[in-house]
Amino acid sequence: MSQVELAQALGTFQTVISAVERGARGLSLQQAVRFAHTLKVSPDDILGESRELDGPFKDRRFVRRLQKIEKLSKRKKQALLVTLDNFLKGAGVS
């Protein structure tokens, strides 16, 4: 979901969503619950209390993308892995 789509769903502005993502603006408990409901995650995920963030991935955006990838078909996951491998190879990461 893009920042614009999220802002529309929450009845706010894209700049507000951007500020929250950057950590420049906080959320009230009620806002965190609304965000969580709209994004179909738990309030803990929004508040940074997810156990997943205790692991090797500290960036919530990365974790959310991994959760989306997990829902892909086996074929699409394989195609994505090939793309990622090629990107990493080109970036000099092995």
C-alpha positions, 0 to 999 in steps of 0.5 A: 500500500502506498503512502497516498493510499494509506492516507486516503484510507485513514482520512489524512494526508500523505505528508503525515504518513511520510512523517510517521514512517521517518519517525518525525511524527508519533502516533497516539494509541488510537492512531496506531490501532487505526493504522494497524487495522488498515494495514491488517497487522497487529498494533505491536507491529506498528508500535515496534514491538514485533518479535520479528524486529528482534531478529536480524531485520530491524527495518519494519519496511523490510519485514513487511515486504518479506511478509508479502513475499511469503504469500507469493506462489512458489514460482513467483518467489523463485523469479524474485530470488533470481532477480534479487541474486542478480541485483546483489551480484551487480551491487558487489554483494556476494 
